[in-house]
């Protein structure tokens, strides 16, 4: 090998080693999460075009929809691609991320943050939970751009190590297994929340008024609708059971109108909670999340209402 | 824009790229534009000051060259130096002068606070020296104003040096620097080493040192001694890291900047220390103040007086504060005592230790916010407080991981320093196989990334010498 060629090869190896080590150290140091919601790394391990039902949204979705039960009852492969309090603009980019490898028949969007989310930017922990493990791509860069206000604050999102390098003081076996053995949390993004002391109060609230949806939420809801339409996918809007006030109900009414205009199915289980036969002492984790038993009842009703079987 | 920042990384990458793709004869224009952008990035108005300083020095140089009369030339040198010193006084020493006038005359004069332009003390010294160099015949007049403007504003050195002489730098700006991969490899290695020293060591040391010096009354005895020694390390790692990065950036662009540090804590006398610490500043004061004052050619008393003047001016150069003046005074006293009483041990190690202890003691004044703070440290550092020591050491702010990292990294750098002290290490490193250099890159990059003191949740510490 002549010297020039050897040099090129060595520099190439150096650059590859640098990228490899950067990727591995990022994975090693990144916060691994608490088992709530999707482990994005696990989503990437799903076989291409293997997901039939893609669930998008926040914790209201990942605690209410049981993908294992969907599979058991219908044979359809479902996956909750959701993270806690996920704002709609991240949900939109999650949808785009999913479409890179998946071609789901049904896309279910849970509406909690569309309705109740306020403000143009979410808390850092919420952003981190959603963005940290996304693969570097234009979509990730765009997710960061719309999720983080100040340019200088975006840099630690592009390079996780800037944020998490001090975790060298607390690294454990899971960190190493994730980075070097590719171990991920294989739970289809679902968590069966335990029963708590919480008792869901009887809800008699009715509201036919409409209220404005926060502008950034509305913008990204429309983008999600368009993206589904562009890809010929059936988008289903769902509001899982939750304790709602008049304001939220009025916003939900606004979305119902949008759905009606665009001919999209919207399943409202806030106003139709009685159809679920929920046990208010056992089936709720808190005012917005179902427990494991609640999610099973909910999932069965969802399958029925969507005629998935 | 500071070296240890993301904007600088982007800025330098773009400059490097543009610099090497532009035809050779226009490359200095890339550097000039980059330097003015770099300087104006934090405060656009200060660019006017930089331009004025450049103009004064350039026009003076031109006038000196044009004049045949030595007396006339000397007057121009005095005039330009006075003008430049006046500018320095206006921007840097206003509040010091006014606070002292208020104190002495019990007056209550107030003025609007001026933001001291970054690097003012550094680029003004360079600007002062140019007319003197022409007057002395050390350098010929630079006819190209833009090239001269680059000499005053060259971005790797404008904020904190090393202070260069016109005869060293102007010829380099004229030279056509072709791309050489070795310059990039070596320069980058030095930059990464500098960043390691700054981000891993100096900024971690700063946490402990700041915790003690900003809350002095909470500490008595050993923690104060620890803080004093740690500050001596902090300032060394901080400033030498800046010099490394400046040198490395210069090298990547094909320039050889002055060496600013030469293992200073291995000095075996105070005089020796000043030939190893902030070398570009000490040589500046030697060449443009000490020698013109007569140096040591006019008898012992006069040479001591000259030493005192040089150290006091040097102290004031660091900033308008009595703490600096005492620090400079102490160094003058050390040198005079050393010379007068030939205060040396036979054992070299003892001399190194003695020198280090004296220097560390003087640093107390350099670091303390006031003379009273410094006196508190001195009067309380030898008190014994066994009961409070555990909680005091804890409140320095480091955990066991920080201590391990500090101990290991300081050991590594001092081992390299020691090897450098024994033999010329830098040339050996330069001659290393490029594959080995690439391996060192990876080690430096990842140790800095992982163990560095940076990112969200950290107060980013500026380079100490950016304040001067």
Interface residues (C-beta under 8 A of the other chain):
Chain A: X7 X10 X11 X14 X17 X18 X21 X25 X29 X152 X153 X155 X156 X161 X162 X163 X165 X166 X168 X169
Chain B: X6 X399 X401 X434 X435 X438 X441 X442 X445 X446 X449 X450 X451 X452 X454 X455 X456 X457
